[in-house]
Amino acid sequence: MRNLSSVVSLLLMVLVFVVIIGGGCGSSTPEVFTPVKFMLDWVPNTNHTGIFVASDKGYFADEGLDVQIITPGEVYPEAAVAGGAADFGISFQESVTLARAEGARIVSIAAVLQHNTSGFASPAALNVTDPADFEGLRYGAWGSPSEIPTLKALMECSGAEFDKLKMVTTGFSDALALLAENRVDLAWIYYGWQGIQAEEKGIALNVVMMEDYFNCVPDFYTPVVIAGESTVESRGELAKSLLTALSRGYTFAAEHPDEAADILLAAVPELDGALVKKSQRWLSAYLVGEAPRWGEQRTEVWQDYTDWLVKNDVVATPIIIEDAFTNRFLP
């Protein structure tokens, strides 16, 4: 009996030790998650689906991240990331180039889409099928430094005169509404969202796609994921963890567009379901495309477009391409 009592006492001591160390019988040590602020470039849309998939499916949690997805207010993601108000954000190659030319220390760490999916939309009744047809139209300008050089290059490349295009300042007004209300004849849109939206609304448009004129204006990445140089230099493991989760999210969206669209709609139920589904199917082909993996960026894309921006006086001096983007955190 004495030996049995000793064994029982020893077992009780072990159990107490396990409870004290483990936080209770049957429980495990709570995981500690790293908080991350991720700022979008605009309201949630199908450019962001992979982010919401990564959140919904636990890919961020798998990497030990507690990601807060935030939309921009008075401060845009480039300034927020450069100033440390956000850890990561969504931007565009053009914006990163302009920001770095002005001294902002931000870096593109992944391309969301492999090619530019924007284009110039006009009412189908105008029969605009080529930049040469832009002559005499009213263009709704929203204020990008690259707008005039882009339109000029496209028109001159097609043998048209840029001076015959009328510029109408519209700011960030709804491009589709401007076209439908006959306030402008031409607007720069992202086909994967606004082009699909026009189809859903029964607005007949012709869209001159940028991808058909890369010989006139080089391709550029839009959108991209950005981080601050301080994150790239001293928090590389955090960047790697984030991109590992995002890669899983966006790859899933590329392979399962309908399910990915459902996840976005569950997170943002105010979005139009038919639009999101159709948009996601269209965009999925651009998420990886011919690249070896999601997120890959090529030096020649950055170099060619930067050279074009310098040549057209959008930026005064070239930026250092190697400092503007990196692939080293991609899984």
Residue pairs with C-beta under 8 A, 6 or more apart in sequence:
15 25
18 25
19 25
22 28
22 29
23 29
23 30
31 64
32 64
33 61
33 64
33 65
33 66
34 64
34 65
34 66
34 238
34 241
35 66
35 68
36 60
36 65
36 66
36 67
36 68
36 87
36 88
36 238
36 242
37 68
37 70
37 85
37 86
37 87
37 88
38 51
38 67
38 68
38 69
38 70
38 86
38 87
38 88
38 89
38 242
39 70
39 71
39 72
39 77
39 80
39 81
39 85
39 86
39 88
39 89
39 90
40 48
40 51
40 69
40 70
40 71
40 72
40 77
40 89
40 90
41 47
41 72
41 76
41 77
41 89
41 90
41 91
41 92
41 223
42 71
42 72
43 71
44 52
44 69
44 71
44 264
44 267
44 268
44 271
45 193
45 271
45 279
46 192
46 193
46 261
46 264
46 276
46 279
46 280
46 283
47 90
47 112
47 113
47 190
47 192
47 193
47 223
47 283
48 69
48 90
48 264
49 249
49 250
49 253
49 260
49 261
49 263
49 264
49 280
49 283
50 112
50 246
50 249
50 250
50 251
50 252
50 253
50 260
50 287
50 294
51 67
51 69
51 246
51 249
52 69
52 249
52 263
52 264
52 267
52 268
53 59
53 248
53 249
53 250
53 252
53 253
53 260
53 263
53 264
54 60
54 67
54 245
54 246
54 248
54 249
55 67
55 69
55 249
55 267
56 263
56 266
56 267
57 248
57 249
57 252
57 263
59 244
59 245
59 246
59 248
59 249
60 66
60 67
60 242
60 245
62 245
63 241
63 242
63 244
63 245
64 241
65 238
65 241
65 242
65 245
67 242
67 245
70 86
72 80
75 83
75 85
77 86
77 89
77 90
77 91
77 226
78 89
78 91
78 95
78 96
78 99
78 104
78 106
78 226
79 85
79 104
80 86
80 89
81 87
81 88
81 89
81 91
81 106
81 226
81 227
81 228
82 99
82 104
82 105
82 106
82 228
84 228
84 230
87 227
87 228
87 231
87 238
88 109
88 225
88 226
88 227
88 231
88 239
88 242
89 225
89 226
90 112
90 223
90 224
90 225
90 226
91 99
91 106
91 108
91 223
91 224
91 225
91 226
92 220
92 221
92 222
92 223
92 224
93 108
93 220
93 221
93 222
93 224
93 301
93 302
93 305
94 144
94 146
94 220
94 222
94 305
94 309
96 106
96 107
96 108
96 224
96 226
96 324
96 325
97 305
97 306
97 309
97 315
97 319
97 324
98 145
98 309
98 314
98 315
99 106
100 106
100 319
100 323
100 324
101 315
101 316
101 317
101 319
105 228
105 229
105 230
106 226
106 227
106 228
106 229
107 226
107 227
107 228
107 229
107 232
107 323
107 324
107 325
107 326
108 221
108 224
108 225
108 226
108 297
108 324
108 325
108 326
109 224
109 225
109 226
109 227
109 232
109 239
109 243
109 295
109 325
109 326
109 329
109 330
110 224
110 225
110 243
110 246
110 247
110 294
110 295
110 297
110 329
110 330
111 221
111 224
111 225
111 291
111 295
111 296
111 297
112 221
112 223
112 224
112 225
112 250
112 287
112 295
113 221
113 222
113 223
113 283
113 286
113 287
114 221
114 286
114 287
114 288
114 289
114 290
114 291
114 296
115 211
115 219
115 286
115 289
116 210
116 211
116 214
116 219
116 220
116 221
116 222
117 190
117 191
117 192
117 209
117 210
117 211
117 222
117 283
117 286
118 188
118 189
118 190
118 191
118 209
118 210
118 222
119 188
119 189
119 191
119 195
119 207
119 208
119 209
119 210
120 128
120 131
120 134
120 151
120 154
120 186
120 187
120 188
120 189
120 207
120 208
121 175
121 179
121 186
121 187
121 188
121 189
121 194
121 195
121 198
121 205
121 206
121 207
122 128
122 137
122 179
122 185
122 186
122 187
122 205
122 206
122 207
122 208
123 179
123 182
123 185
123 204
123 205
123 206
124 204
124 205
124 206
125 204
126 133
126 137
126 185
126 206
127 133
127 206
128 134
128 137
128 185
128 186
128 206
128 208
129 206
129 208
130 158
130 208
131 151
131 154
131 155
131 157
131 158
131 160
131 208
131 213
131 216
132 155
132 158
132 159
132 160
133 160
134 151
134 154
134 155
134 160
134 164
134 165
134 186
135 155
135 160
135 161
135 164
135 165
136 164
136 165
136 166
137 165
137 166
137 185
137 186
138 166
138 168
138 183
138 184
138 185
138 186
139 151
139 165
139 166
139 167
139 168
139 184
139 185
139 186
139 187
140 168
140 170
140 173
140 175
140 178
140 179
140 183
140 184
140 186
140 187
141 147
141 148
141 167
141 168
141 169
141 170
142 170
142 171
142 172
142 173
142 188
143 169
143 171
145 314
146 309
146 312
146 314
147 188
148 162
148 167
149 309
149 312
149 313
149 314
150 217
151 162
151 165
152 162
152 312
153 216
153 217
153 308
153 312
154 208
154 213
154 216
154 217
155 161
155 162
155 165
156 162
157 213
157 215
157 216
158 216
165 186
168 183
168 184
170 178
170 183
170 184
170 187
175 187
175 188
175 189
175 194
176 187
176 189
176 194
176 197
176 198
176 201
176 203
178 184
178 187
179 185
179 187
179 203
179 205
180 203
189 195
189 207
191 207
191 209
191 282
192 279
192 282
192 283
192 286
193 275
193 279
195 205
195 207
196 275
196 278
196 279
196 282
197 272
197 275
197 279
198 204
198 205
199 278
200 272
200 274
200 275
200 278
210 217
210 219
211 219
217 308
218 301
218 304
218 305
218 307
218 308
219 301
219 304
219 305
220 301
220 305
221 297
221 301
221 302
224 297
224 325
225 243
225 246
225 295
227 239
229 323
231 238
231 239
232 239
232 326
232 329
236 328
236 329
239 329
240 329
240 331
242 329
243 295
243 329
243 330
243 331
244 331
246 294
246 295
247 293
247 294
247 295
247 330
247 331
250 287
250 288
250 294
250 295
251 287
251 288
251 294
252 259
252 260
253 260
253 280
253 284
253 287
254 284
254 285
254 287
254 288
254 294
255 284
257 277
257 280
257 281
257 283
257 284
258 277
258 280
258 281
260 280
260 284
261 276
261 277
261 279
261 280
261 281
264 271
264 276
264 280
265 271
265 273
265 276
287 294
288 294
293 330
293 331
294 330
295 327
295 330
296 327
296 330
297 325
297 327
299 321
302 321
302 324
302 325
303 321
306 315
306 318
306 319
306 321
306 324
307 318
309 315
310 316
310 317
310 318
